[in-house]
Amino acid sequence: MRLLLVVAFAAPLAAQTPEQLYRDRKFPEARAAAQAMLVANKNDASAMYWIGRVADAEGKNAEAMDWYEKAVKRDDKNALYHYWLGTAVGDEAQNANKLRQPFLARKVKAAFERAVELDPKMLDPRFGLVDFYSMAPAFMGGGMDKARAQAAEILKLNPMRGHLAYARIANRERNVAAEEKALQDAIAAAPDSANPYYSLASFYRRLNRWDDAFGAYDRLMQARPNEVVAHLGWGAVSALSGRSYDRGERELKLFLTRANPDSVGAINMAGAHFRLAQIYEKTSRPELAKASYGETLRINPQHADARKGLAALK
């Protein structure tokens, strides 16, 4: 009887916050929780911010931008709100017409600079400024000297990410040697971090330096044996380069066996089946290729290359 009474009068479990629900990728629930916060307080900047984050995750960039702007108006002292506003406006600018782009570019710059002003140790808006300064023309406030100044500050705060910032600048300057050195320096600064290995592998893939790309993924697998996406990278390079098909097939199957779809995402899962289909096709196994192209399209019906590959085999 006592146990029943305890259960009956126990306090209800606390409701999950929009942040908790968002991190669990429960986006409709996160939106509903944030909207409930707005019902209780129509000026709740945190609720506005999280509705923006949900819209961002759902690919609704214009809606996200509107909510971030509302959050900033209610709380101008929050660096995070300014950073995400700058990111959303930057995404909007990429698809805007040429007349609107200068206006949006100024908003991006202002948002990132305000975020850095509010929180000088926050790295993401400094990265945003590296991109902005290295890409925008001088009349919009761009300049490589400004980009380097931000990279220098990032380097002080986080050496690995600072070297990655310098790699971005070198890329914009088309300085291949400097970009490669910066990426190698990033690995040296944080050999247990996966990010610089992926960046280096992407660099080699862009230049069709296939053996070096294989080597970057091999180094990552050695440094982080549980880094499952590295196996997808290795297999993708095999399919793209036409080399080491046997191992490429093994690596892709290993990825598909070990990967948690919720963690790696549908794009990576579809990509693994697509690259496996390419290897099957190139090694004269059309039925297996058809099945893998079909699985790619089941996961991502918009995968145009998989649709073309499947049509070519029929």
C-alpha positions in Angstrom: 0.0 0.0 0.0 2.8 2.4 0.9 4.4 1.8 -2.5 1.1 2.6 -4.3 0.7 5.8 -2.3 4.2 6.9 -3.2 3.5 6.3 -6.9 0.2 8.0 -6.8 1.5 11.2 -5.1 4.9 11.4 -6.8 5.6 14.7 -8.6 5.2 14.5 -12.4 8.4 14.3 -14.4 9.7 17.7 -15.5 8.9 18.5 -19.1 11.8 18.4 -21.5 13.1 21.7 -22.7 13.2 22.7 -26.4 17.0 22.3 -26.3 16.8 18.7 -25.0 14.2 17.8 -27.6 16.2 19.5 -30.3 19.3 17.6 -29.4 17.3 14.4 -29.5 16.2 15.5 -33.1 12.6 15.6 -32.0 12.0 18.7 -34.0 8.1 19.0 -33.9 8.2 18.4 -30.1 10.9 21.0 -29.7 8.9 23.5 -31.7 5.8 22.8 -29.6 7.7 23.2 -26.4 9.1 26.5 -27.5 5.7 27.7 -28.6 4.3 26.8 -25.2 7.0 29.0 -23.7 5.9 31.9 -25.9 2.3 31.4 -24.8 3.5 31.9 -21.2 5.7 34.8 -22.2 5.4 36.4 -25.6 8.8 38.1 -25.2 10.7 34.9 -24.4 13.8 35.3 -26.6 15.0 31.8 -25.8 11.8 30.3 -27.2 12.1 32.4 -30.4 15.7 31.2 -30.8 14.8 27.5 -30.5 11.9 27.9 -33.0 14.5 29.3 -35.3 16.9 26.4 -34.7 14.1 23.9 -35.5 13.2 25.8 -38.7 16.9 25.7 -39.6 17.1 22.0 -39.0 14.0 21.5 -41.2 15.6 23.5 -44.1 13.3 26.5 -43.6 15.9 29.2 -43.8 13.7 32.3 -44.3 11.6 31.3 -41.3 14.7 30.6 -39.2 16.1 34.0 -40.0 12.8 35.7 -39.0 12.8 34.0 -35.6 16.5 34.7 -35.0 15.8 38.4 -35.7 13.0 38.4 -33.2 15.2 36.8 -30.6 17.9 39.4 -31.2 15.4 42.2 -30.8 14.3 40.8 -27.4 17.8 40.1 -26.2 20.6 41.9 -28.0 23.2 40.8 -25.4 23.2 37.1 -26.4 26.1 36.2 -28.7 24.6 32.9 -29.7 21.5 34.6 -31.1 23.6 37.0 -33.2 25.8 34.1 -34.5 22.9 32.0 -35.7 21.2 35.1 -37.2 24.4 35.7 -39.2 24.5 32.1 -40.4 20.9 32.2 -41.5 21.3 35.5 -43.3 24.5 34.2 -45.0 22.5 31.2 -46.3 19.8 33.5 -47.5 22.4 35.6 -49.3 23.7 32.7 -51.3 20.3 32.4 -53.1 19.4 36.0 -53.2 19.5 38.2 -56.3 22.4 40.5 -56.9 20.5 43.6 -55.8 19.7 42.1 -52.4 23.1 40.5 -51.7 24.9 43.7 -50.5 22.2 44.4 -48.0 22.3 40.8 -46.7 26.1 40.8 -46.6 26.1 43.9 -44.3 23.7 42.0 -42.0 25.9 39.0 -41.9 29.0 41.1 -41.1 27.1 43.0 -38.4 25.7 39.8 -36.8 29.1 38.0 -36.6 30.9 41.1 -35.4 28.3 41.7 -32.7 28.6 38.1 -31.5 32.4 38.4 -31.3 32.0 41.7 -29.4 29.7 40.1 -26.9 31.8 36.9 -26.5 35.4 37.2 -27.8 36.1 33.6 -26.9 33.3 32.2 -29.1 34.9 30.6 -32.1 32.1 30.1 -34.5 31.3 33.7 -35.3 35.1 34.3 -35.7 35.0 31.5 -38.3 32.1 33.3 -39.9 34.1 36.4 -40.1 37.0 34.5 -41.7 34.7 33.4 -44.4 33.1 36.8 -44.8 36.3 38.8 -44.9 38.0 36.4 -47.3 35.1 36.3 -49.7 33.5 39.8 -49.6 34.9 42.6 -51.7 36.6 45.6 -50.0 33.6 47.9 -50.5 31.4 45.5 -48.5 34.0 45.4 -45.7 36.0 42.3 -46.8 39.8 41.9 -46.8 42.3 39.2 -46.4 44.1 41.2 -43.7 40.9 41.2 -41.6 40.5 37.4 -42.3 44.0 36.7 -41.1 43.4 38.8 -37.9 40.4 36.6 -37.1 42.4 33.4 -37.8 45.2 34.7 -35.5 42.7 35.1 -32.7 41.2 31.7 -33.3 44.7 30.2 -33.2 45.2 31.7 -29.7 42.0 30.2 -28.5 42.1 26.8 -30.2 45.2 25.9 -32.2 43.5 23.2 -34.3 40.7 25.4 -35.4 43.1 28.3 -35.9 45.0 26.2 -38.5 41.8 25.3 -40.1 40.9 29.0 -40.4 44.2 29.6 -42.1 43.5 26.7 -44.5 40.3 28.4 -45.5 42.1 31.6 -46.3 44.8 29.7 -48.3 42.0 28.0 -50.2 40.4 31.4 -51.1 43.9 32.6 -52.2 44.3 29.4 -54.3 47.5 28.7 -52.4 47.5 24.9 -52.5 50.8 24.4 -50.6 49.8 26.8 -47.8 46.4 25.1 -47.5 47.9 21.6 -47.2 50.4 22.8 -44.6 47.7 24.4 -42.5 45.6 21.2 -42.6 48.6 19.1 -41.6 49.3 21.6 -38.8 45.7 21.2 -37.6 46.2 17.5 -37.3 49.5 18.0 -35.4 47.7 20.4 -33.0 44.9 17.9 -32.2 45.8 14.4 -33.4 42.8 12.9 -31.6 40.3 15.1 -33.3 38.5 13.8 -36.4 37.7 17.1 -38.1 41.2 18.0 -39.4 41.6 14.5 -40.9 38.3 14.9 -42.8 39.3 18.3 -44.0 42.7 17.0 -45.2 41.0 14.1 -47.0 38.5 16.5 -48.7 41.5 18.6 -49.8 43.2 15.6 -51.5 39.9 14.5 -53.0 39.4 17.9 -54.5 42.8 17.6 -56.2 42.3 14.0 -57.3 45.2 13.0 -55.1 43.7 9.7 -54.4 46.6 7.9 -52.6 46.9 10.8 -50.3 43.2 10.8 -49.6 43.3 7.1 -48.8 46.3 7.9 -46.5 44.3 10.6 -44.6 41.5 8.2 -43.9 43.9 5.5 -42.8 45.5 7.9 -40.4 42.1 8.8 -39.0 41.2 5.1 -38.6 44.4 4.6 -36.7 43.9 7.6 -34.5 40.2 6.9 -33.9 39.3 3.3 -34.4 35.6 3.9 -33.7 35.3 6.7 -36.3 32.9 4.9 -38.5 32.4 7.6 -41.1 36.1 7.3 -42.1 35.2 3.9 -43.6 32.6 5.6 -45.8 35.2 8.1 -46.9 37.7 5.4 -47.8 35.0 3.6 -49.8 33.9 6.7 -51.6 37.5 7.5 -52.7 37.7 3.9 -54.1 34.5 4.4 -56.1 35.6 7.8 -57.4 39.2 6.8 -58.2 38.7 3.4 -59.7 41.3 2.0 -57.3 41.3 -0.8 -54.6 37.7 -1.9 -55.3 38.0 -5.0 -53.0 38.9 -2.9 -50.0 36.6 -0.1 -50.9 33.7 -2.6 -50.9 34.8 -3.9 -47.5 35.0 -0.4 -46.1 31.5 0.6 -47.3 30.0 -2.6 -46.0 31.8 -2.1 -42.7 30.3 1.4 -42.5 26.8 0.2 -43.3 27.1 -2.6 -40.6 28.4 -0.3 -37.8 26.8 3.0 -38.5 23.9 4.3 -36.5 21.6 5.9 -39.0 20.3 8.5 -36.5 23.9 9.5 -35.7 25.5 9.6 -39.2 22.4 10.9 -41.0 20.4 9.8 -44.0 22.7 11.6 -46.5 25.7 9.4 -45.4 23.6 6.2 -45.4 22.4 6.9 -48.9 25.9 7.9 -50.0 27.3 4.6 -48.8 24.8 2.6 -50.8 25.4 4.8 -53.8 29.2 4.3 -53.7 28.7 0.6 -53.2 26.4 0.5 -56.3 29.1 2.3 -58.3 31.7 -0.3 -57.2 29.3 -3.2 -58.1 28.7 -1.6 -61.5 32.4 -1.1 -62.2 33.1 -4.7 -61.2 30.4 -6.2 -63.5 27.8 -7.1 -60.9 24.8 -5.3 -62.3 22.1 -7.0 -60.2 23.9 -6.0 -57.0 24.3 -2.5 -58.4 20.6 -2.2 -59.1 19.8 -3.2 -55.6 22.2 -0.7 -54.1 21.0 2.1 -56.3 17.4 1.2 -55.3 18.4 1.3 -51.6 19.9 4.7 -52.2 16.7 6.0 -53.6 14.6 4.4 -50.8 16.6 6.5 -48.3 16.9 9.6 -50.5 14.3 9.7 -53.3 15.9 12.9 -54.6 19.3 11.3 -55.3 19.5 12.2 -59.0 22.8 10.3 -59.7 21.4 7.1 -58.2 18.3 7.5 -60.4 20.5 7.9 -63.5 22.7 4.9 -62.5 19.6 2.7 -62.0 18.1 3.8 -65.3 21.3 3.0 -67.2 21.3 -0.6 -65.9 17.7 -1.3 -67.0 
